[in-house]
Amino acid sequence: MCGIVGYTGPREAGPILMEGLSRLEYRGYDSAGIALVDEEGQMFVEKKAGKLANLSTAIAERTPHSAMGIAHTRWATHGRPNDLNAHPHADCSGKITVIHNGIIENFRELRDGLEARGHRLESETDTEALAHLVEEAYAGDLADAVRAALRRVEGAYAIAVMHRDEHGRLVGARKDVPLIVGLNGEESFIASDVAAILAHTNRVIFLEEGDIADVRPSGVEITNVAGVPQDRAETVIDWSPEVAEKGGFEHFMLKEIHEQPNALRQALAGRVTRDHRIHVPEIEAMIPTLGTITRIELVACGTASYAAQVGASALEAWTGLPARVTVGSEFRYSPPPLDAGTLVIAVTQSGETADTIAPTRLARERGCPIIAVTNTVGSAITREAGAVLFLQAGPEIAVAASKTFVTQVTTLVVLAAAIARIRGSMTEAAEIELAHALRDLPDAAQRALELNAPHASDLARRYVNSRGFMFVGRGATYPAALEGALKLKEISYVHAEGYPAGELKHGPISLLDAECPLVAIATRSSTYDKLISNVMEGRARDARVIAVATEGDLQIERFADDVAWVPATHEAVSSVLAIIPLQLFAYHMAIARGTDVDQPRNLAKSVTVE
């Protein structure tokens, strides 16, 4: 999730753009770049890997006078985080520059075609293809060229485009990724977030799906990709710049919970094809090895270990191979048999988790093929693996994981299906059914937010004085119970336990009473009836019951005091939707108890010690 800012108007563009980037650096910090058209009409471009400070230093004494420019802070997806892959990207002539947030799914096909037609593409990115597509379509009108180029693009994007010879003009566009236009008299702005421009204007237009914005100092004209004018309302923002960094939300965690639909779109981009098949190019080089493995070990810690449990279940069900999750800190001290026939999948949000890296290195030393699943390009775990699947969730600022959990689950399910297909153990019908569910998952997550966000605060207040909570699930919903309990512990400091529902009667039921509610993940599944029986055991002990249930369930309200509804989905990814009301519940419990939501006590975002 990258940061975009553009300016056109009477003032010096360079300082405005750099200040805007500083407000957006939390969105991406692998590299940064700026493009300005100077007083002589020449294009100035500077790009630097690393934090924004590196770019600031590089241009400190040589920023040209300019009244128009675009700038970008990058969180890498395609291509390593280096100077060459940093944005902006230019066309062959150097007259057109493009910055981009999102993923172009058909970029390989586009790049191959461009190169065959004589274009020189220098980076590893998907974005560079956009600059050359605009170049091919350009016939004197930048907005027309952008519209023509985007008609050839598949995927998600927010872009800003500039042409050296069109003074004062910027063109922006969005599809599945946010982009706004800011207005302030005789100057205008483009940005991926209100935070970038709020120091200069509070008048913004939130672009909608498929909008193309032709931005001039005096205002903006908006069309769709076919050139049909679109009427968009102006909004006056009353946030402070500090609140704007959080998108108007009180905390980063709440913002990140609400970012989950878009995070899922980015995680799935390029991995589910138009004909509803699973496509994971990252593991293609390992296909011969994946065809001969005999067992699978997943290693992870905390939230990642709960996501890994979903992955292990899917792998075992679809490949027929034994698949097991081991907590990273235990792996080296009672290691399983490790050899060339054992696939090890390391799952870590930061890619720097010491308790996950150490066993991964042990597995590599024993000759195991290794796949890493992480959110961080260039992290330590990527150097240990034969293949890496990036979550593409964008930066997560709050210590407690939210969008990285749902993208870990989704990415592991996609990986499991891809391995099963390689081994010939998943039918085409099953693959297509899963792919349909995955394509629908971002919209289903949005629906889950809409169903639960308005009521989560009231629900939390009703239970804020509880002594503790018992979370239960069965089968595919058990990992959601574990993660739901962890979220509550992490940020509200209320004791909570996650258990397989069938285990209640083997000890934990002794804790249940009127002061210890039971939270049941009771979404539609193959174990639903068994779970309801376990819920009744809790009710018989006077425990209040909060159920997470599938829309349309006609009987759950007979067994639960409160119900959080989520849409129906494929059982393999049911935890993705089930966790959303539990995240909101934990968040509002923390608010009600007055704890520090984004930086809870005793915790850190990246645990780099064993």
Phi, psi and omega in degrees: 000104188264169179251132181239136171212138178222152181218141169215129183168197186274347186269173175293121185285323187306304181298324179296316181293317181294321177295321177298318178298323180298330178282344184250001187297334177298340181279343182178139188211025177279329180193168179210156180203163181215145174230131181227144171260118188277183186295334178271004180080018178264150180271124175252125179229133174222135182222138180219136173290156177092195185293165182301331180302327179295320177292318179303316179295319184295329184253003189305319186254006185217023176289123183285158170293128184203144177249012182207135177186169176227151181213161193207139168240129196252140164244110196292138168238299180260111178098146182297154178282087178225180182300318186294320183276350178295154176269155007283159173247143185247163175276185182297325184279343185078007180271334184250132175233146184225138167238153195206138169239129181127196182222127175271110188291325182260030185295326181295315177298318180295315180299315181300317179294318180297315180296323178295334179266010172098004179284148178254109177254126190255337185263178175263006191273160170283331185297321186302329178300327180298316180301319181285328175295319177295320178302314181297325184272351189287127178222037177104352180227112187295317181297318177300318181294320178296316178301316180296318180296317184290338176293346179259359188257138172242136179134198182247140181200149158231127185226156167228134186231143181221141175242132184304325188267358179252089188296132174078008186243129172236150176234128177241159178204153178216148171206112178069003179225134186294147172203140180232161172241133177252141183236137180203080178065247183261027174216151182222160186223154166236141179202156175277347185206144178304328183305328185292334190235359187294338176292344185245331179201149173248011178260113185226156170241122176274110180295148180252175185305128176081005181286143171242121183253119176264103192256125176236166178305326185273354180154198187218143170245132185241131176230175167267185186291342177271357179093007180280126182301144180236138180262117182237135183282148174272139179243137175262121185267132178248022177279156167279162177303326180293317177293326182298326178300333178263016177064025182088354178277156182290329183222156176299323182299316179295320176301316184289328173300317181283344176279355188298322176302317179290323177300321178294321177300316182291323180294328182269346184302126180081356184252349173233119188279170180297332179265022173060055172235157180272132184223115180232085184296339183298336184255008184299324180292342182262005186305314179301321180292316183294337177284346185243358181294154182243347179200163184227130176244127173253135181235132186192171179225150173057226180307318181299328180290329177288319174299321180297330177296322175298313180300318181296318179298317179295316180299315182294318181293321189266337180256340185078003179268148173294133181225131187224146174256131174237132176298133187306319184291345180259343192300314187286340188265349168213065189292144173286172172300128183234124178202187184295344178269001182254113174279128176250126177248115181262125184242119182205126180302307187279336188075005182237008183293113186300321182291345176261323181294317184300310178293332177295319177296320177300316180297320179296319179298330180274003176089013182284140167291141187230134171241130177255141174238113186212167179259357193237111177294136177081003181285168187300322184296332182293336180277352180261349192253151173280337177211149181230130171251115178273140181292327180062031183274349187082166182299144176241113187272316179299144181296317181286127182290142173224285184291339176286331175295310184293327178282331173296313178302312183296315181296320179292323177295317176299315179299316180300317179294321180296318179294319179297321179294318178302322183273357178073022184254003176241129181288158178299321180296318179294321178296315181294320177299315178296316182299321176301314181296321179294318178298327180277348190298316179301318178292324177295323177295320176298319178297320178298321176295315181296325180287328192250330184302320182293339188248352188296323181295316179296320179299315180298318181296328179291335185245008189296335182265011180294147181288327181183177183224146172245119178258132180226149174206170176223145178060235185294340182269349180300315177301327177294325176296317178297314181291322177298317178295319180297317180301317181295316178297314187300314192250341178253348180064026174264134181292134179212146178233143174250131183222153164295133188303325180294343181276351181308313186287353181261026175143302186299339182299340179296339180277342188282131173197193184296341182257359179232092183292159176253125177254113186251124175273094191246040176290162183300125183198175179290346181249015186303310184298320178297319181295320178299322177299320178292324176299319180297328176298321178290318179299326180293345177258019177072012178285134170289148185239126168254123181247138167261117190225161182278134176310136180095355177290113188274349185247346189298327183293345175286339186250350187236147175280325178222144180234131171255119186268143173224156179292161173288148176203178176297137184303327183298331181246020182297331179296332181299316180277323183297329184286338186299309176296332178289323174298314180296321178298313179298317180301311184286333171296318179296318178299314181296330181266355175075030180268169180276104188293311187282332181228069182297153186299145172070004184246160175221154182290317181240117184264100188258014176236152178276000000 
